[in-house]
Structure formats: C-alpha cells, structure tokens
Amino acid sequence: MCEKKRIRMEKTISILGFAGSLRKGSYNRALLRAALELVPKGAKLEVFDLEGIPPFNQDLENQPPQKVKEFKTKIRATDAILIATPEANYTLPGVLTNAMNWASRPYRDNAFDGKPVAVMGASIGMLGTARAQYHLRQSFVFLNMIPINRPEVMVPFAQDKIDKEGKVTDQKTREKIGELLESLVAWTKRLKGA
Ligand SMILES: Cc1cc2nc3c(=O)[nH]c(=O)nc-3n(C[C@H](O)[C@H](O)[C@H](O)COP(=O)(O)O)c2cc1C
C-alpha cells in the first residue's frame, strides 16, 4: 500500500481526560484545557468532568449511578486515558480515587483494564504532585493500566504558570504537555500494533 493511502487509513486515536479536582479555578483542569489545544494530529481528546459522581458505596456497585455508567462507557470506548491529578496531603485527592474506585468495580468489571494511560499534575507546592503521581502509578498495577513512563509532567508552583483565566502560560509546561500527548499516542499505537 502506498504511504499516502496508509496514513489516510490510520484510525484517529481517542483519548479521554479527567482531572481530580472539582474546583472552578483548578490548575489541573487548566492542564487538560491546554492539552485540548496541544493534542497531536491523528488524535482527539475529550475531557470528562467528575462533578456529580457521588461517594462510592459498594452496596450500589452492581447498579451504579447514571454518571458513573456514563464514565465507564466513555472509558471503555476510548483508546487511551489522560489523568490530571492534584496532590492532597501527600497523596491522591479523594475526588480522583472515588471516581476510579467506581470505574474499577464491581470486581471483574474494571473499565480501565488494559488501557494505556498518561499522567500529569499541578500543585502550588514545590514537588508538583510527584507523590500523588507515584501513588497513582501504584494503582495502575492492580487496575491493569499501562502507563507511559516519560515525560513526567509535574508542575510545581502552578500559580506562577497558569493565569487567572485558567490558561497555562508557561511555555515549558505547554511543551511538556505536548510531549506527553505525543508519547501517549505513540504508546497507544504500539500497544494496538498499529
Ligand atoms: C486538602 C488539601 C491538601 C493539600 N495537600 C497538598 C499536598 O500534599 N501537596 C501539594 O503540593 N499541595 C497540596 N495542596 C495544595 C494544592 O496543590 C492546591 O490546592 C491545588 O490548587 C489543588 O489543585 P487544583 O488547583 O487542580 O484544585 C492541598 C490542598 C488541599 C485543599
């Protein structure tokens, strides 16, 4: 097959992104908005808002709330996942853990199973969510998600890199988000054998 035709036939890689913050002015939601602008050719990104997902209750895991059903359906339909995590008390924020708990249940119905995933995170502290990101990577083992290792996008002192309108203004941060997306797309294609 000629190269032109092969490129035309390549399927668009779909990415589902979500942030572990409900805050209107969230720096992590801002990272996802920047990612929407930086998504590489041949890929598309949809952002899912975790607002409205109730606290996990295992009594309901076999008949989850509508918002959780929607979340799981979107996870299953996507080729890859992009997570923007804040850090809370040196670990993952409850909003993110809660949503991921719902999506991974009931046992044997884990929507994340086998999904390629990339992580980024912003905090006002000097470690830029490093601790939270490594805790998240630990969960990927049980969830059977397949993360890219690099680049690690840890955005410290986010208040200096994201303006009042929620735009990522720091050029280096934008470059890193772009690289992360490129790596995630390449990784996803490799896993699909595409
Ligand atoms: C309960 C709580 C715990 C926090 N713990 C940490 C922390 O461990 N490390 C850190 O860098 N920032 C911590 N912060 C500050 C966050 O970096 C900051 O609130 C950030 O804006 C949260 O992300 P968001 O803007 O996406 O909501 C904490 C904030 C809250 C509310």
The ligand as an ORCA input file, in Angstrom:
! r2SCAN-3c Opt
* xyz 0 1
  C      -6.862     19.205     51.439
  C      -5.673     19.744     50.675
  C      -4.465     19.111     50.760
  C      -3.376     19.569     50.016
  N      -2.211     18.875     50.042
  C      -1.212     19.217     49.208
  C      -0.053     18.390     49.097
  O       0.082     17.371     49.732
  N       0.910     18.763     48.208
  C       0.800     19.898     47.448
  O       1.698     20.186     46.656
  N      -0.292     20.693     47.518
  C      -1.302     20.369     48.383
  N      -2.425     21.154     48.458
  C      -2.491     22.382     47.664
  C      -2.867     22.074     46.217
  O      -1.685     21.957     45.458
  C      -3.712     23.203     45.633
  O      -4.892     23.379     46.424
  C      -4.067     22.979     44.182
  O      -4.602     24.171     43.686
  C      -5.061     21.817     44.008
  O      -5.278     21.508     42.658
  P      -6.424     22.195     41.769
  O      -5.983     23.609     41.542
  O      -6.445     21.397     40.499
  O      -7.725     22.123     42.520
  C      -3.513     20.728     49.213
  C      -4.750     21.372     49.156
  C      -5.814     20.897     49.867
  C      -7.153     21.588     49.745
*
